[in-house]
Amino acid sequence: MGALSLPSTFTCRRRRRRMNTLLLPPPLQLRYPSIQFRLQTNHRRQILRQQPFAASSSHLSLSKQLNIDNLEEEDEEYDVVSYPNQRYDFTPLLQFLSTYTATEPNSETSSPTQLNPTELRLAESYRAVPAPLWHSLLKNLSSTPSSISIAYALVTWLQKHNVCFSYELLYSILIHALGRSEKLYEAFLLSQRQTLTPLTYNALIGACARNGDLEKALNLMCRMRRDGYQSDYVNYSLIIQSFIRSNSIDLTMLEKFYDEIEADMIELDGQLLNDMIVGFAKAGDVDRALGFMGVVQGNGLSPKTATVVTLIFELGNSGRTEEAEAVFEELKEGGLKPRTRAFNALLKGYVKTGSLKDAEYIVSEMERSGVAPDEHTYSLLIDAYGNAGRWESARIVLKEMEANKVQPNSFVFSRILAGCRDRGEWQRSFQVLKEMKNSGVNPDRQFYNIMIDTFGKYNCLDHAMSTFERMKLEEIEPDTVTWNTLIDCHSKHGHHNKAEELFEAMQESGCFPCTTTYNIMINSFGELEKWEEVKGLLSKMQSQGLMPNVVTYTTLINIYGQSGRFNDAIECLEVMKSAGLKPSSTMYNALINAYAQRGLSEQAVNAFRIMKGDGLKPSLLALNSLINAFGEDRRDAEAFAVLKYMKENDMKPDVVTYTTLMKSLIRVEKFERVPAVYEEMLLSGCIPDRKARAMLRSALRYMKSTLKL
């Protein structure tokens, strides 16, 4: 900042004699009658001025959440009683600032010697106010969006007159306030007024994290490191919390954060440790989360209840119910009384693993502990009974809900319906709907979507369309999921014209197709070998700002491969890689299987090699396809070599593996070897299916007819 011209020493002394007339004025009729300013000290809240002077008392309560905690503590070390004048009236200044036009403090027109006497007198009379009071005033003015403009004018005015010198703190307070008001663009504009320091970096990173702009926050952290500054634990906490809120936890990013924290020897506080536990748990690395839990306990700290609940939930979600139960018991032993959310987290794990008895026990334990089951508890228990096929038990739970005055909602019945669908009991859909209406619950969009999916899955397309029409009659607007489900079920059952008709109707209704919609239609046109239409869909998709994803490319490779358009399939693979997308095992499985269906074993082997070269572990499906390729090409020795590869790499062959091997032997008329393969399948624990038994009978019949000859 350039040096500002100051009044002479004599002028300063003369003006200082008049200072008290501004510091302790008589009561005024103020333009802001409802404002009070309070300064919190280490020991008590000191009221600095009896007269109110800003917009509301709530907007002047001190902010305790600034990402400048270390400097706030420094402010609080100042005790008002140590100053000769214990009360300061900022009313005249705030009245002046309400009509003040902020200008760049180092501009040529901003010199105080060129201002009117009123502003000069204000600047001189407030020069004795200590910096901590300015900081506190600014925090209070910044606490509500309505007074941010005055706060900004205050900073500009203070800097113009060199009244307060902690400008980086002042700018950080403003940036923080703008971030909280979701004015991120304005915060970045303001940051350009000063060279970024650790304090302003922290404020900007915090503003980005709170507004969910993780890309900017991460870029700022990298830039901060390049400038030679070290991030603090608050930054890491805020960014991890933002990841958690957006449900987009990146395990690689979390590991990078922890490596930086260790390299910079940053001490992890309780909040950051809790954030690390939740972050790693939600990212799927529950082992690392358990490790951080050990660090918390080893330091004599108690993890937050919400953190423990998240860990229990993720352990249960991973099928590690015994460990989830152990953490749950630790929660109780630590003196914390588990509430409904903690019980539900453990219950969710038991439901997922199908441990019905444990699920029932947890609900009983809740009741014994005096913890009332909520709607989610009952939903999970109904889910457990539904998965076990115990519909009557689920109905009893519904009655219990009513008895306990917990109103079941549409989600509960949606879970019952989904259970019926997954067990193949689609006829029960009507019974579930009837039970739902008897309970006084109206179906919502999610329920109807599951109902349509249930009918579509079992080729009851008339029922699916009737449900769709009923949904519209009840004025429930179909969403993208509704349309996608309808289009997909018609396409899968070969009704491609109807699928195309529904696709057009979807767009006419004003519901925009998503990437999934286009993937379904690409597959539908591909099965009909309408290649021009496929290209048209890809162009339309991209023109709407939708980029092809892994599923899109897998679908393309599959339809091109099944039609023998292998050059197009390979081209898709290369385009995908150039777009920065990583091919999946499913994609290579589709390509290998396409080659296998046409007996192109060399091409299948080449695709298998590329797959391994891309760092993908061959799946059982890919290896079975490779066996089939060799069988179709009458290369039974190579087919058995694949079986040997499976065993050497600890991959358990399944019934498809042995059936495909038997088919390979029959193709080359080596019938006598088929019974030995069938016997090996039995010894390996594989249960023969209808196709495997048919292969054995075919070989035995041929051997029997050969013996008669």
Secondary structure, 3 states (H helix, E strand, C coil): CCCCCCCCHHHHHHHHHCCHHHHCCCCCCCCCCCCCCEEECCCCEEECCCCCCCCCCHHHCCCCCCCCHHHHHHHHCCCHHHCCCCCCCCHHHHHHHCCCCCCCCCCHHHCHHHCCHHHHHHHHHCCCCCHHHHHHHHHHHCCCHHHHHHHHHHHHHHHHCCCCCCHHHHHHHHHHHHHHCCCHHHHHHHHCCCCCCHHHHHHHHHHHHHCCCHHHHHHHHHHHHHCCCCCCHHHHHHHHHHHHHCCCCCHHHHHHHHHHHHHCCCCCCHHHHHHHHHHHHHCCCHHHHHHHHHHHHHCCCCCCHHHHHHHHHHHHHCCCHHHHHHHHHHHHHCCCCCCHHHHHHHHHHHHHCCCHHHHHHHHHHHHHCCCCCCHHHHHHHHHHHHHCCCHHHHHHHHHHHHHCCCCCCHHHHHHHHHHHHHCCCHHHHHHHHHHHHHCCCCCCHHHHHHHHHHHHHCCCHHHHHHHHHHHHHCCCCCCHHHHHHHHHHHHHCCCHHHHHHHHHHHHHCCCCCCHHHHHHHHHHHHHCCCHHHHHHHHHHHHHCCCCCCHHHHHHHHHHHHHCCCHHHHHHHHHHHHHCCCCCCHHHHHHHHHHHHHCCCHHHHHHHHHHHHHCCCCCCHHHHHHHHHHHHHCCCHHHHHHHHHHHHHCCCCCCHHHHHHHHHHHHHCCCHHHHHHHHHHHHHCCCCCCHHHHHHHHHHHHHHHHHHHC
